[in-house]
Amino acid sequence: MANLTGYDIIVRNNNDALTGCIEDVTIFSPEFFNFEVVTRAGSTYKTLNRLALPQAAFRTVNQGITGSSSTYKQVVHEMLPIDVIINVDEIAYKMDDGVTGDVLYTEGRGALQSVLNLIGTQTWYGVGYPTDNGFVGLRNQLLSSLENNPTATAVTASNSATSSTVYGIWHDVQGVHFDIGKYGEIAFPAFQRQQINGANGLPMFAWVSNINCLVGLAVGSNESVFGVTGVLGATYPFTDKLGTQLLSTVPLNRRSNFKFWMNRSSLFGLQQSRTSMNYQPAGETGAPAWPNRPTFLDGKEIVVTDNITNTENNT
């Protein structure tokens, strides 16, 4: 991203101090604040997954049974570096009147939000993976996509090639969570005056800092990520029936701290579908009343994010 220009400073100056900087970048990324976070010492670690149990059997007196053992696999998990470089020319800093807030603070706050948005987008789609060193997104690890469970039947709202998915996530240290390396450090050092190269390659002084951390998206058990595909707002809505159908595929020991994740369009489809429920009181015209915003489905919390799109390719 380019550094602040003189024009940017002109735009910043002489604005209303009481209002401050109005945030028109409205992406809401709650992933980092809802997924469990585990701090790690380094940048990689290994986990052990049991795939099969020893075989129990009844036996009669003086008759033996065949011996057996568990089946295991080892999985390597990585934490990948995220970095945001912030350079503010010292001349630009002096030109800013600070009426809408200190320019370094404003740029730093924007950089932190950029990190949260990147983590949110990567969580679902792994944008750029593997060339951009991002996560393997949860979209690629859906049980309902049959990639990890080829004998299962996918739960889907439609066969639409371009639509959305409502995800069901088991939030647990053995399920889906974030790992933060270097004992959970998210570094944002104080701005320092430093000589850097300008756009013309010649030296200049600027106030510089960065935000960096080691972040990994971990899916411990294959039985951690579920989804209803083919959802598209009110056209192919996500409904309570589809949600409970999905939940019926979730093992009982994966239902504690299980949450539904969806975008605003899918939430609207669910809300609209609830107008026909018999327990809704009628309005003055006799039509069913508009239901409250859904926050739970079959006892499981609903979380809404802007990072799940309506343009997933289901072909």
N, C-alpha and C positions, 0 to 999 in steps of 0.2 A: 504494500500500500504506500502511496506517495506521502511525503511529509506535508505538513501544513504550509500553505502558500500565503503570500501577502493578501491575496483576495480572500482567503479563508479568514484571516485576521480582520479584514474590513467587515466581513459578514458577522463576525463575532462581536465587534465593538458597537457601542451606543444602543444597546438593547435594554429592555426592562429588567432591572435588577431583582424586583420582587418575583417575577415569573421565572427567571433563570433560564436554563437551557431546556427547551421542550424536546422530549425524546420521541422522534418520529420513526425510529427503528423499533418496531413493536413486536419483534419475535419473542415469544414466551418460551423459555427453555427450563422447565422444572426438573429435568432428569437428574442433574447433579445433586439436587436437594432432596430427592426421593429415593434414589438407589442407595443401598448400603455402601459404605466406603471402608476399605481395609487398607491400613498403612503397611508398606513393605520396606525392607531394608535396601534392596537393590532394584534392579530393573527386570528381573525374571524370577520365576519360582516354578516348582513342579507340584502337581496334585496327583493323588491316587484315586482312581475310580474303580469301584467294584462292579463288574458287569454280570456276575452270576454267583449264587450262593452254593455252598456244599449241599449235596442232595440228601435230604432226610428220608427215612423209610422205616416202616414197621418191620420187625423181625420176630421169629419164634425162638424158643429156647434151643440153644445149641446150633442155631443156624446163623451164619454170618451175612453181611451185606457188603456190597461193593463200596470201597472207599472213594471219596471225592473231595474236592477242594473248591475254594472260590476262584473266580477268574478276574484278573485285574488288568488295568491299563494305566500308563503314566502319561500325563498331559503337561506340556510346557506352556506357561502363560507369560506374556510380555507386557511391560509398561513402556509406552512410546512417548518420546519427548514432544511437548507442545510449547511453542514459543511465540511471543508477540514482541516485536521491536518497536520502541517508541522513541522517535527523534524529533525534537522541537528546536528549530534554529533559535539561538539566543536573541537574534534580532526580532524574530516573530514573537518571542516571549515578551520582549520589551514593548513591542507595538500593541500587544493586547491590553485592553483597559481593565480586564478582570471583572467587568460589571455583572456578567452572568456566571461568574465562578472562575477560579484559577485555571488557566489553560492546561497546566500539567495535571491537575486533578481531573479535569474533564476528559483529557486524553487517556489517563490511566483507568478511569472508570469505564470508558468505552472499550479499552483493551481487555479488561476483565470480562465484560459482557460478551466480547467476541470469543473468548475462550469458552465460556459457558455455552454459547450458541454452537460452536464447533463440536464440543463434546456431545451436545444434544443431537445434532444432525448425524454425527458419526455413530451414535448409539444405535440408531435404527437402520442406517443404510451404508455405513462404512464408506462414505463418499471418497472416491479416489483410491480406495484400497485395491491392489497392494502398492500401486506406484507412488502414492502419496503417504505411505507408511501409517495409514489410519487403522481403525478397528475393523474387525469382521463384524458387520452390522447384524443386529438381531433379525432383520428381514431374511438374511441368508441362513438363519439357524432355527426357523420355525418348524415345530413338529407338524403343524397342519400343512406345511408345504411338502411333507412326506420325505424330506431329505434325510432326516434322522430316524424316521419311523415309517418305512415303506409299506407296511401292512395296514396302516391306519387309514381312516377315511377323513379327508379334509373337510373342515367346517367352512362353508362359504355362503355369502349372501347373494352372489351372482357369478356369472362367467364373464363379466365385463373385463376386457383386456386392460383397461386403464381405470383404476379405482384406488381404494385405500384398504388398510387392514386395521382392525381393532386387535391389539396385542394383549395377551394375558401373560403376566410375568410373575414368576416365583422369586421374590426378593429375599435372598438369603446368602450367607457366606458360601454355602455349597450350591447355590443357584446363581442368580444374576446379581452382580455387584461391580463396583469400580474398585480398582487397586490404584493407590498413589504411592509411587516410589520415594526413596530417600526419606523414609519415615513420615510420609504425608506432607512433605514440603511443597508449598506453592509459593515460589519466590517472587517478590516484587520489591526489589531494592529501591532505595531512595534515588531520586533523580540527581545526576551529577553533571557538572559542566565538563564537556570533553570535546577534544578535536576529532572531527570526522570528515569524510570526503563529501563535498556537495554534489549536486546533480551534474555539474560540469567536471567532476573528478578532482577539483582543487580543494584544499583544506578550508574548513570553517569550524566554528565552535557552536555546539548545540547542547541542550539539556537532554540527556539520554537515560533510558531505563528499559526494562523488559519484564514481562511476566513469563515464567517458565515452570514446568512441572513434568513429571513422568506419570502418565495416566494409562491405565489398561481397563478394558471392558472384559470381565470374566464371566463365562457361562460354565459353571462347574458341572452340573448334571445335564445330560441331554434332555431330561424331563423338566425343563425350566422355562422354555419359551413356547408359547402357544399363540394362535391367532385365528381370527375370522377374516378371511380374504374376500375380495369382491364387494366391499362396502362403498357406497357412494351416496352420502347425504340422505335425502328423502327419496331418491330414485330407487336405490337398493339399500334400504336403511339397516343399520344395526339394531336389533331388537332384543328384548328380554329373552325370547325363545332362543335366538342364536347364542346369546351370552351363556345361558344355562346349558345349551347343547355343548358349547366349548368347555364349560366347567365340568361336564360329565366325562370328558376325556382326560381331565387332570387327576393324577393319582391323589388319594386322600392325604398322603403325607407331603403334598406340595401345595396344599391350600391355605396353610398358615402364612400370613403376610403375602398373599396373592392379590395382585391389583390388575385392573383393566386400564389400558392406555389407549387413548384415541385422540383425534383432532376435533376441532369445533364442529365441522360438518357432520362427522359421525355422531357426536353428542346431540346435535339437533335432530338427526334422524331418529335416535333413541327416544328423545323427549317427545317428538311428534307421534311416534308409535304408541306412546302411553296415553294419548288422548282417548283411545277407544276402550281403555280398561274399565271394567264395570264399577270399580270402587271410586272412580272419579266423580265428584258431585257435579250435577248439571248446572249450567249457567242460566241466566234469565231467559234465554231463547230455547232452553231445553237441550242445547248441544253440550257435549261433554266439556267440562272446564279444562283449561290449558294446564298441564301438569307442571309441578316445580322442576327446576333444573335437576337432572339425575346426578346423584353423588355416589350411589351404591347400586350394585346389581347382584342380587342373590347374596347379599351380605358382604360383597367384595367392593373395595373402594375403587372409584373411577378417577383417573388423573387425566387432565387434558393438556396437550402440548401442541405447539405450532410446528414441531419438527417432523410430524408424520404427515405425509403428503396425500393428495388425491390423485396422484399420477404414477402410482406403482404399476409396473408392467406384470400382468399375470399370465402372459402367453408362454 
